[in-house]
Amino acid sequence: MSGCDVKLYALSTCIHCRNTKEFLKSCGVGYECIDVDKLDGDERKAIIEEIKKINPSCSFPTLVIGDKIIVGFREDEIKEALNL
């Protein structure tokens, strides 16, 4: 899996977010992770607006793999999006 950007919007206290991080790591996938609950002020507002554009319910985890959006820890969907 190369040339595909992977970005994870997560909460540091969320078990589903933690499971997603561990799954990506176990697959050897490099990804950018933004723990939204650790952000403050304008930065937090901006990231929440960014999430709402791709996931209007703004729920976590929200995973972006290329142009595919996966909401929640959905191992099969993640594997498919990563071509694993």
Backbone as a printed PyTorch tensor [residue, N CA C, xyz], in Angstrom:
tensor([[[  0.8660,  -1.1700,   0.0000],
         [  0.0000,   0.0000,   0.0000],
         [  0.8950,   1.2100,   0.0000]],

        [[  1.0320,   1.8300,  -1.1420],
         [  1.9100,   2.9940,  -1.2120],
         [  1.2150,   4.1110,  -1.9630]],

        [[  1.6360,   5.3280,  -1.6860],
         [  1.0840,   6.4740,  -2.3820],
         [ -0.3150,   6.8560,  -1.9320]],

        [[ -0.7880,   6.2740,  -0.8460],
         [ -2.1340,   6.5580,  -0.3730],
         [ -2.0370,   7.2070,   0.9980]],

        [[ -2.5620,   8.4060,   1.1240],
         [ -2.5130,   9.0900,   2.4070],
         [ -3.5240,   8.4760,   3.3710]],

        [[ -3.0800,   8.2890,   4.6070],
         [ -3.9470,   7.7460,   5.6510],
         [ -3.9440,   8.7340,   6.8120]],

        [[ -5.1330,   9.1940,   7.1590],
         [ -5.2680,  10.1500,   8.2650],
         [ -6.3610,   9.6610,   9.1960]],

        [[ -6.0600,   9.6870,  10.4930],
         [ -6.9980,   9.2270,  11.5030],
         [ -7.3380,  10.3840,  12.4330]],

        [[ -8.6290,  10.6770,  12.5190],
         [ -9.1340,  11.6390,  13.5040],
         [ -9.6540,  10.8040,  14.6660]],

        [[ -9.1110,  11.0450,  15.8560],
         [ -9.4100,  10.1750,  16.9810],
         [ -9.5730,  10.9670,  18.2730]],

        [[-10.0020,  10.2450,  19.3070],
         [-10.0060,  10.7710,  20.6730],
         [ -9.0520,   9.8890,  21.4640]],

        [[ -8.2150,  10.4940,  22.2760],
         [ -7.1980,   9.7300,  23.0070],
         [ -7.7990,   8.7490,  24.0030]],

        [[ -9.0360,   8.9780,  24.4200],
         [ -9.6810,   8.1340,  25.4270],
         [-10.6290,   7.0840,  24.8470]],

        [[-10.7570,   7.0410,  23.5360],
         [-11.7390,   6.1720,  22.8710],
         [-11.1370,   4.8000,  22.5550]],

        [[-11.7850,   3.7350,  23.0290],
         [-11.2810,   2.3740,  22.7900],
         [-11.3270,   2.0180,  21.3050]],

        [[-12.3370,   2.4760,  20.5750],
         [-12.4230,   2.1740,  19.1390],
         [-11.3060,   2.8820,  18.3770]],

        [[-10.9760,   4.0870,  18.8130],
         [ -9.8600,   4.8270,  18.2140],
         [ -8.5530,   4.0920,  18.4930]],

        [[ -8.3860,   3.6300,  19.7300],
         [ -7.1770,   2.8970,  20.1110],
         [ -7.0620,   1.6090,  19.3050]],

        [[ -8.1840,   0.9010,  19.1160],
         [ -8.1680,  -0.3280,  18.3180],
         [ -7.7800,  -0.0450,  16.8700]],

        [[ -8.2650,   1.0710,  16.3410],
         [ -7.9200,   1.4460,  14.9660],
         [ -6.4270,   1.7200,  14.8540]],

        [[ -5.8740,   2.4640,  15.8010],
         [ -4.4280,   2.7580,  15.8090],
         [ -3.6140,   1.4680,  15.8660]],

        [[ -4.0050,   0.5710,  16.7660],
         [ -3.2760,  -0.6920,  16.9120],
         [ -3.3810,  -1.5500,  15.6580]],

        [[ -4.5480,  -1.5470,  15.0220],
         [ -4.7310,  -2.3260,  13.7980],
         [ -3.8490,  -1.7830,  12.6770]],

        [[ -3.8550,  -0.4640,  12.4910],
         [ -3.0160,   0.1380,  11.4470],
         [ -1.5490,  -0.1720,  11.7030]],

        [[ -1.1290,  -0.0650,  12.9610],
         [  0.2640,  -0.3450,  13.3160],
         [  0.6030,  -1.8050,  13.0270]],

        [[ -0.3010,  -2.7340,  13.3730],
         [ -0.0530,  -4.1630,  13.1510],
         [  0.0410,  -4.4980,  11.6610]],

        [[ -0.5920,  -3.6700,  10.8320],
         [ -0.5410,  -3.8620,   9.3770],
         [  0.6820,  -3.1690,   8.7640]],

        [[  1.4320,  -2.4490,   9.5910],
         [  2.6040,  -1.7380,   9.0840],
         [  2.2610,  -0.5010,   8.2720]],

        [[  1.0930,   0.0750,   8.5390],
         [  0.6230,   1.2310,   7.7730],
         [  1.0460,   2.5170,   8.4820]],

        [[  1.7260,   3.3840,   7.7510],
         [  2.0540,   4.7010,   8.2830],
         [  0.8340,   5.5930,   8.1500]],

        [[  0.5720,   6.3920,   9.1690],
         [ -0.6100,   7.2470,   9.1240],
         [ -0.3960,   8.4710,   9.9930]],

        [[ -1.1660,   9.4990,   9.6840],
         [ -1.1790,  10.7050,  10.5130],
         [ -2.3610,  10.5850,  11.4600]],

        [[ -2.1190,  10.8210,  12.7440],
         [ -3.1920,  10.7360,  13.7250],
         [ -3.3680,  12.0800,  14.4110]],

        [[ -4.6050,  12.5280,  14.4610],
         [ -4.9350,  13.7600,  15.1680],
         [ -5.8730,  13.3930,  16.3110]],

        [[ -5.3700,  13.5110,  17.5410],
         [ -6.2090,  13.2970,  18.7190],
         [ -6.9290,  14.6080,  19.0090]],

        [[ -8.1670,  14.6920,  18.5650],
         [ -8.9300,  15.9400,  18.6000],
         [ -9.1020,  16.4720,  20.0210]],

        [[ -9.2530,  15.5640,  20.9860],
         [ -9.4560,  16.0110,  22.3690],
         [ -8.2040,  16.6270,  23.0000]],

        [[ -7.0780,  16.5030,  22.3220],
         [ -5.8370,  17.1040,  22.8420],
         [ -5.5600,  18.4720,  22.2290]],

        [[ -6.4270,  18.9050,  21.3140],
         [ -6.2660,  20.2130,  20.6760],
         [ -7.0160,  21.2710,  21.4840]],

        [[ -6.6240,  22.5220,  21.2840],
         [ -7.2730,  23.6370,  21.9830],
         [ -7.7260,  24.7080,  20.9980]],

        [[ -8.6950,  25.4890,  21.4330],
         [ -9.0860,  26.7250,  20.7680],
         [ -9.3580,  26.6170,  19.2900]],

        [[ -8.7680,  27.5490,  18.5260],
         [ -9.0250,  27.6460,  17.0900],
         [ -8.5740,  26.4010,  16.3320]],

        [[ -7.4710,  25.8090,  16.7810],
         [ -6.9800,  24.6060,  16.1120],
         [ -8.0180,  23.4860,  16.2280]],

        [[ -8.5830,  23.3340,  17.4140],
         [ -9.6150,  22.3090,  17.6310],
         [-10.8510,  22.5970,  16.7890]],

        [[-11.3010,  23.8580,  16.7650],
         [-12.4740,  24.2370,  15.9590],
         [-12.2450,  23.9330,  14.4830]],

        [[-11.0520,  24.2590,  13.9960],
         [-10.7320,  24.0450,  12.5840],
         [-10.7520,  22.5580,  12.2330]],

        [[-10.1870,  21.7190,  13.0890],
         [-10.1660,  20.2720,  12.8330],
         [-11.5800,  19.7000,  12.8830]],

        [[-12.3880,  20.1460,  13.8360],
         [-13.7730,  19.6690,  13.9180],
         [-14.5440,  20.0380,  12.6480]],

        [[-14.3350,  21.2430,  12.1380],
         [-14.9840,  21.6400,  10.8760],
         [-14.5060,  20.7650,   9.7240]],

        [[-13.2130,  20.4360,   9.7210],
         [-12.6360,  19.5600,   8.6930],
         [-13.3160,  18.1820,   8.7460]],

        [[-13.4970,  17.6490,   9.9480],
         [-14.1360,  16.3440,  10.1150],
         [-15.5850,  16.3980,   9.6510]],

        [[-16.3100,  17.4540,  10.0240],
         [-17.7270,  17.5680,   9.6640],
         [-17.9450,  17.5650,   8.1550]],

        [[-16.9570,  18.0070,   7.3870],
         [-17.0780,  17.9990,   5.9270],
         [-17.1040,  16.5750,   5.3850]],

        [[-16.4130,  15.6480,   6.0630],
         [-16.3580,  14.2690,   5.5750],
         [-17.2170,  13.3180,   6.4060]],

        [[-17.5510,  13.7300,   7.6320],
         [-18.3660,  12.9230,   8.5440],
         [-19.2490,  13.8830,   9.3390]],

        [[-20.4170,  14.2350,   8.7750],
         [-21.2820,  15.2420,   9.4080],
         [-21.6370,  14.9670,  10.8670]],

        [[-21.6470,  13.7000,  11.2890],
         [-21.9580,  13.3970,  12.6860],
         [-20.7570,  13.6320,  13.6000]],

        [[-19.5900,  13.8530,  13.0030],
         [-18.3640,  14.1490,  13.7470],
         [-18.1230,  13.1050,  14.8390]],

        [[-18.2210,  11.8270,  14.4640],
         [-17.9900,  10.7390,  15.4130],
         [-16.5910,  10.1600,  15.1980]],

        [[-16.1580,   9.3650,  16.1590],
         [-14.7810,   8.8830,  16.1470],
         [-14.7300,   7.3710,  16.3270]],

        [[-13.7200,   6.7380,  15.7390],
         [-12.7040,   7.3100,  14.8740],
         [-13.2500,   7.6000,  13.4810]],

        [[-12.6870,   8.6070,  12.8550],
         [-12.9380,   8.8900,  11.4510],
         [-11.6120,   8.6820,  10.7410]],

        [[-11.5800,   7.7190,   9.8390],
         [-10.3540,   7.3380,   9.1430],
         [-10.4870,   7.6910,   7.6680]],

        [[ -9.4830,   8.3640,   7.1440],
         [ -9.4510,   8.7390,   5.7330],
         [ -8.3110,   7.9740,   5.0790]],

        [[ -8.6630,   7.1430,   4.1080],
         [ -7.6690,   6.3840,   3.3540],
         [ -7.8560,   6.7590,   1.8970]],

        [[ -6.9600,   7.6030,   1.3970],
         [ -7.1290,   8.1240,   0.0420],
         [ -8.4130,   8.9210,  -0.0220]],

        [[ -9.3650,   8.4720,  -0.8650],
         [-10.6510,   9.1720,  -0.9640],
         [-11.7690,   8.4150,  -0.2410]],

        [[-11.4110,   7.3780,   0.5110],
         [-12.4040,   6.5800,   1.2450],
         [-12.4630,   7.0330,   2.7020]],

        [[-13.6860,   7.1750,   3.2030],
         [-13.9250,   7.5790,   4.5900],
         [-14.5080,   6.3780,   5.3310]],

        [[-13.8930,   6.0190,   6.4540],
         [-14.3980,   4.9250,   7.2840],
         [-14.6520,   5.4860,   8.6780]],

        [[-15.8950,   5.3560,   9.1330],
         [-16.2710,   5.8630,  10.4530],
         [-16.4450,   4.6650,  11.3800]],

        [[-15.7360,   4.6800,  12.4890],
         [-15.7590,   3.5580,  13.4180],
         [-14.6260,   2.5940,  13.1070]],

        [[-14.4010,   1.6520,  14.0110],
         [-13.3730,   0.6350,  13.7940],
         [-13.9920,  -0.5040,  13.0110]],

        [[-13.7440,  -0.5000,  11.7040],
         [-14.3020,  -1.5040,  10.8000],
         [-13.1360,  -2.1800,  10.0800]],

        [[-12.6440,  -3.2380,  10.7280],
         [-11.4330,  -3.9080,  10.2590],
         [-11.5220,  -4.3310,   8.7950]],

        [[-12.6350,  -4.9430,   8.3950],
         [-12.7700,  -5.4150,   7.0070],
         [-12.7200,  -4.2610,   6.0100]],

        [[-13.4030,  -3.1650,   6.3250],
         [-13.3960,  -2.0030,   5.4380],
         [-11.9960,  -1.3880,   5.3540]],

        [[-11.2990,  -1.3540,   6.4760],
         [ -9.9430,  -0.7970,   6.4900],
         [ -9.0320,  -1.6650,   5.6190]],

        [[ -9.1120,  -2.9910,   5.7760],
         [ -8.2980,  -3.9060,   4.9610],
         [ -8.5720,  -3.6970,   3.4800]],

        [[ -9.8530,  -3.5950,   3.1450],
         [-10.2360,  -3.4120,   1.7380],
         [ -9.6850,  -2.0890,   1.1940]],

        [[ -9.8240,  -1.0190,   1.9620],
         [ -9.3480,   0.2990,   1.5160],
         [ -7.8290,   0.3200,   1.3710]],

        [[ -7.1270,  -0.4840,   2.1730],
         [ -5.6670,  -0.5400,   2.1180],
         [ -5.1660,  -1.5940,   1.1520]],

        [[ -6.0950,  -2.3400,   0.5320],
         [ -5.7490,  -3.4530,  -0.3670],
         [ -4.8990,  -4.5000,   0.3300]],

        [[ -5.2980,  -4.8620,   1.5450],
         [ -4.5630,  -5.8840,   2.3100],
         [ -5.2010,  -7.2410,   2.1400]]])
